[in-house]
Amino acid sequence: MATPSNYDQQVRDFFSYLRVEAGLSPATLEAYRLDLEQLRGDLVSEGVTCASKVTPAHLAAHIRSLHRNRKLQTSTVARHLSTIRMLFRFLQASHRIEHDPARLLETPTRWKKLPDVLSPKKMKILIESANESTGRLWQRDRALVELMYAGGMRASEVAGITPNDVNETLSVVMVIGKGNKQRLVPVGKPALDSVQEYVAQLRPTLLRFEDGRDDGRLLLSNTGRPLERVAIWQIIRKMAKQADLGDVHPHTLRHSFATHMLAGGADLRVVQELLGHSDIGTT
C-alpha cells in the first residue's frame, strides 16, 4: 500500500540526480525543493501519496491553485511547472512511473482566462428556472439547457439537432461539430425526459406552419423557425438573469459539463472526444 514515504523517496531520488548528474547549485535545488513540497501538500490533501497515482487533473488543479489561491506571479508558476515537468520526466525515464502526467500541462505563456463554471447546484437552479411561470416556451428552454449541459454541446451544435438525431434507446444524440464532423454524444435521462416532454406537448404547436420553415430541426422558435445560435445565447442569458446567476452563456454550460465530468473521474481524453476537440490542449 502506498504511504507518504513513496513520494518522498521518489523526490529524494530526483534530487540526487539533480545534485550529482545535473550539478545544480544549492540555491536552485532549494527553490525546486520548495516547489515540490507545495505539490506534495496538494497531492496528500487529495489522498495521493505516490507519484504513480498522480493524474493530469491533479497537476492542473495544483497549478490553478498557485495562480488563483496563492496569487503567484506567472513567472513563478512557470518555474513550478518546469520543476514538476522535470520530476515526472525523470521518474518516467528511470521507470519509476509508466506515464508522465505532466506531459499535457500548458505553459503559462499559453494561458487564457480560465472559463467560468457553474456548480452542480447552480446548474440545477438554471435548469429549473425554465418552468410554467416563465412563459409557454419553458419546455423548449429546459430541453435546450438540459441537452447543452448533458452533452457539452456548442450552441451551433444543439441548434442543428433534428428529432431523428435523438436516439432514446441508446441515450445518445448525433451532433455535427466544427469541420462538419459528426459525433455521438451520450445524454442522461433528465435530458431525454425534457426532450420527450417538449416534443410531445410543445413542439407540435410550433409546427403549425406548412411551408417547411422548421427545416426539420428539433428546437424551434415561437414562429416555427429553427433556433439559431444568437437566439440560443439570448435564451441562456435570460434564464440566468431570472435565476440570479450572473453572466452565463452557452459556453459556460459546456465548460461546466467538462469540469463536472473530470471531477467525477472521467478520463481527459474521453472528455476531449465528447467535446469534439481535436487538440487535447483545448480541453
C-alpha positions as CSV (number, residue, x, y, z in Angstrom):
1,M,0.0,0.0,0.0
2,A,1.2,3.5,-0.9
3,T,2.4,5.7,2.0
4,P,3.8,9.2,2.1
5,S,7.3,7.8,2.0
6,N,6.8,6.6,-1.5
7,Y,6.5,10.1,-2.9
8,D,9.3,11.3,-0.5
9,Q,11.7,8.6,-1.7
10,Q,10.9,9.3,-5.4
11,V,11.6,13.0,-4.8
12,R,14.9,12.2,-2.9
13,D,16.0,10.1,-5.9
14,F,15.2,13.1,-8.2
15,F,17.3,15.5,-6.1
16,S,20.2,13.1,-6.0
17,Y,20.1,13.1,-9.8
18,L,19.9,16.9,-9.9
19,R,22.8,17.3,-7.5
20,V,25.1,14.7,-8.8
21,E,24.3,14.4,-12.5
22,A,23.0,17.8,-13.3
23,G,25.3,19.7,-11.0
24,L,22.6,22.3,-10.0
25,S,23.5,25.0,-7.4
26,P,22.2,24.7,-3.8
27,A,20.0,27.8,-4.3
28,T,18.4,26.2,-7.4
29,L,17.9,22.9,-5.6
30,E,16.3,24.7,-2.6
31,A,13.8,26.5,-5.0
32,Y,12.9,23.2,-6.6
33,R,12.5,21.6,-3.1
34,L,10.0,24.3,-2.1
35,D,8.1,23.8,-5.4
36,L,7.8,20.1,-4.8
37,E,6.9,20.5,-1.2
38,Q,3.9,22.6,-2.2
39,L,2.9,20.0,-4.7
40,R,3.2,17.3,-2.1
41,G,0.9,19.2,0.2
42,D,-1.8,19.4,-2.5
43,L,-1.4,15.8,-3.5
44,V,-1.6,14.5,0.1
45,S,-4.8,16.6,0.6
46,E,-6.3,14.7,-2.3
47,G,-5.2,11.3,-0.9
48,V,-2.3,10.9,-3.4
49,T,0.8,9.5,-1.8
50,C,2.8,8.0,-4.7
51,A,3.9,9.6,-8.0
52,S,2.4,6.7,-10.0
53,K,-1.1,7.7,-8.8
54,V,-0.8,11.4,-9.9
55,T,-3.0,12.3,-12.8
56,P,-3.0,15.4,-15.2
57,A,-6.1,16.6,-13.3
58,H,-4.2,16.6,-10.0
59,L,-1.4,18.6,-11.5
60,A,-3.7,21.0,-13.3
61,A,-5.6,21.7,-10.0
62,H,-2.3,22.4,-8.3
63,I,-1.2,24.9,-10.9
64,R,-4.6,26.6,-10.8
65,S,-4.2,26.8,-7.0
66,L,-0.8,28.5,-7.3
67,H,-2.3,31.1,-9.7
68,R,-5.7,31.7,-8.1
69,N,-5.4,31.0,-4.4
70,R,-1.7,31.7,-3.7
71,K,-1.6,34.6,-6.2
72,L,1.8,33.7,-7.5
73,Q,3.2,35.6,-10.5
74,T,3.2,33.9,-13.9
75,S,7.0,33.7,-13.9
76,T,6.9,31.9,-10.5
77,V,4.2,29.5,-11.6
78,A,6.2,28.8,-14.8
79,R,9.1,27.7,-12.6
80,H,6.9,25.5,-10.5
81,L,5.6,23.9,-13.8
82,S,9.2,23.4,-15.0
83,T,10.1,21.7,-11.7
84,I,7.1,19.4,-12.0
85,R,7.8,18.5,-15.6
86,M,11.4,17.6,-14.7
87,L,10.4,15.5,-11.8
88,F,7.9,13.4,-13.8
89,R,10.2,13.1,-16.9
90,F,12.9,11.8,-14.5
91,L,10.5,9.3,-12.9
92,Q,9.3,8.0,-16.3
93,A,12.8,7.8,-17.7
94,S,14.0,5.9,-14.7
95,H,11.0,3.5,-15.0
96,R,9.5,4.6,-11.6
97,I,6.3,5.5,-13.3
98,E,4.7,4.3,-16.6
99,H,3.1,7.5,-17.8
100,D,4.1,11.2,-17.4
101,P,1.1,13.1,-16.1
102,A,2.8,16.4,-16.6
103,R,3.2,16.0,-20.4
104,L,-0.1,17.7,-21.2
105,L,0.3,20.7,-19.0
106,E,0.4,24.1,-20.8
107,T,3.0,26.7,-20.1
108,P,1.7,30.0,-18.6
109,T,2.5,31.9,-21.9
110,R,-0.4,30.0,-23.5
111,W,-2.9,30.6,-20.6
112,K,-6.1,32.2,-21.4
113,K,-8.7,33.4,-18.9
114,L,-10.0,30.3,-17.1
115,P,-13.5,29.5,-18.2
116,D,-16.5,30.2,-16.0
117,V,-18.1,27.1,-14.5
118,L,-21.4,26.7,-12.7
119,S,-21.5,24.3,-9.7
120,P,-23.9,21.3,-10.0
121,K,-26.2,23.1,-7.6
122,K,-26.3,26.3,-9.8
123,M,-26.8,24.2,-12.9
124,K,-29.9,22.7,-11.3
125,I,-31.1,26.2,-10.5
126,L,-30.6,27.3,-14.1
127,I,-32.4,24.3,-15.5
128,E,-35.3,24.7,-13.1
129,S,-35.6,28.4,-13.9
130,A,-37.5,27.3,-17.0
131,N,-40.9,26.4,-15.6
132,E,-44.6,27.1,-16.2
133,S,-44.3,30.6,-14.7
134,T,-41.8,31.8,-17.3
135,G,-44.0,31.5,-20.4
136,R,-45.3,29.0,-22.9
137,L,-41.9,28.1,-24.3
138,W,-40.5,26.9,-21.0
139,Q,-40.4,23.2,-22.1
140,R,-38.3,24.1,-25.1
141,D,-35.9,26.2,-23.0
142,R,-35.5,23.5,-20.4
143,A,-34.8,20.9,-23.1
144,L,-32.3,23.3,-24.6
145,V,-30.3,23.7,-21.4
146,E,-30.6,20.0,-20.5
147,L,-29.1,19.0,-23.9
148,M,-26.3,21.5,-23.8
149,Y,-25.2,20.6,-20.3
150,A,-25.7,16.8,-20.6
151,G,-23.7,16.6,-23.8
152,G,-21.3,19.6,-23.6
153,M,-22.7,20.9,-26.9
154,R,-21.9,24.1,-28.6
155,A,-24.8,26.5,-29.4
156,S,-24.4,25.8,-33.1
157,E,-24.5,22.0,-32.5
158,V,-27.6,22.0,-30.4
159,A,-29.3,24.3,-32.9
160,G,-28.6,21.8,-35.7
161,I,-30.2,18.8,-34.0
162,T,-33.2,17.1,-35.7
163,P,-35.7,14.8,-33.9
164,N,-34.1,11.8,-35.6
165,D,-30.7,12.7,-34.2
166,V,-32.0,11.8,-30.7
167,N,-31.8,8.1,-30.1
168,E,-33.7,7.4,-26.9
169,T,-32.9,3.7,-26.9
170,L,-29.2,4.2,-26.9
171,S,-29.4,7.5,-24.9
172,V,-27.2,9.3,-27.4
173,V,-27.6,12.3,-29.7
174,M,-25.9,12.8,-33.1
175,V,-24.4,16.2,-33.4
176,I,-22.4,17.9,-36.2
177,G,-19.5,19.9,-34.8
178,K,-16.7,22.1,-36.3
179,G,-15.4,21.0,-39.7
180,N,-18.8,19.2,-40.3
181,K,-17.6,16.3,-38.1
182,Q,-20.3,14.1,-36.7
183,R,-20.1,12.6,-33.2
184,L,-22.4,10.6,-30.9
185,V,-22.9,12.3,-27.5
186,P,-24.3,10.3,-24.6
187,V,-27.0,12.1,-22.6
188,G,-28.7,11.2,-19.4
189,K,-32.3,10.5,-18.5
190,P,-33.1,14.1,-17.3
191,A,-32.2,15.5,-20.7
192,L,-34.1,12.8,-22.6
193,D,-37.2,13.3,-20.4
194,S,-37.1,17.0,-21.1
195,V,-36.8,16.5,-24.8
196,Q,-39.6,14.0,-24.8
197,E,-41.9,16.4,-22.9
198,Y,-41.1,19.2,-25.3
199,V,-41.6,17.1,-28.4
200,A,-44.9,15.6,-27.1
201,Q,-46.5,18.8,-25.7
202,L,-45.0,22.0,-27.2
203,R,-43.2,21.3,-30.5
204,P,-46.4,20.3,-32.3
205,T,-47.9,23.7,-31.6
206,L,-44.8,25.3,-33.1
207,L,-45.2,23.2,-36.3
208,R,-48.4,25.0,-37.2
209,F,-47.0,26.2,-40.5
210,E,-46.8,24.0,-43.6
211,D,-44.2,25.9,-45.5
212,G,-41.2,23.9,-44.3
213,R,-39.8,26.8,-42.2
214,D,-38.8,24.4,-39.4
215,D,-36.2,22.9,-41.7
216,G,-36.6,19.6,-39.8
217,R,-34.9,21.0,-36.6
218,L,-35.7,19.9,-33.1
219,L,-35.7,23.2,-31.3
220,L,-38.0,25.9,-32.8
221,S,-38.8,29.5,-32.2
222,N,-42.3,30.8,-31.5
223,T,-42.6,31.5,-35.2
224,G,-41.8,27.9,-36.1
225,R,-38.4,28.6,-37.4
226,P,-35.2,26.8,-36.1
227,L,-33.5,28.4,-33.1
228,E,-30.2,29.9,-34.3
229,R,-27.0,30.5,-32.3
230,V,-27.8,34.1,-31.4
231,A,-31.3,33.2,-30.1
232,I,-29.8,30.4,-28.0
233,W,-27.4,32.9,-26.4
234,Q,-30.3,35.2,-25.6
235,I,-32.3,32.4,-24.1
236,I,-29.5,31.2,-21.8
237,R,-28.6,34.7,-20.7
238,K,-32.3,35.5,-20.0
239,M,-32.7,32.3,-17.9
240,A,-29.5,33.0,-16.0
241,K,-30.7,36.5,-15.2
242,Q,-34.1,35.2,-14.0
243,A,-32.2,32.7,-11.7
244,D,-29.9,35.5,-10.5
245,L,-26.8,33.6,-11.7
246,G,-25.0,36.5,-13.3
247,D,-23.3,36.4,-16.7
248,V,-23.9,32.9,-18.1
249,H,-23.6,32.0,-21.7
250,P,-23.8,28.8,-23.8
251,H,-20.1,28.0,-23.4
252,T,-20.5,28.2,-19.6
253,L,-22.7,25.1,-19.9
254,R,-20.0,23.4,-22.0
255,H,-17.3,24.3,-19.5
256,S,-19.4,23.1,-16.6
257,F,-20.1,19.8,-18.4
258,A,-16.3,19.2,-18.9
259,T,-15.4,20.2,-15.4
260,H,-18.0,18.1,-13.7
261,M,-17.0,15.1,-15.9
262,L,-13.4,15.4,-14.9
263,A,-14.3,16.0,-11.2
264,G,-16.3,12.8,-11.4
265,G,-13.2,10.8,-12.5
266,A,-13.7,10.8,-16.3
267,D,-10.5,10.5,-18.4
268,L,-9.3,13.7,-20.0
269,R,-9.2,12.0,-23.5
270,V,-12.8,10.8,-23.1
271,V,-13.9,14.3,-22.3
272,Q,-11.9,15.5,-25.3
273,E,-13.9,13.2,-27.6
274,L,-17.2,14.1,-26.1
275,L,-16.5,17.8,-26.6
276,G,-15.3,17.3,-30.2
277,H,-11.9,18.8,-29.6
278,S,-9.2,17.8,-32.0
279,D,-6.5,19.2,-29.7
280,I,-6.4,17.9,-26.1
281,G,-4.8,21.1,-25.0
282,T,-8.1,22.9,-25.9
283,T,-9.9,20.6,-23.4
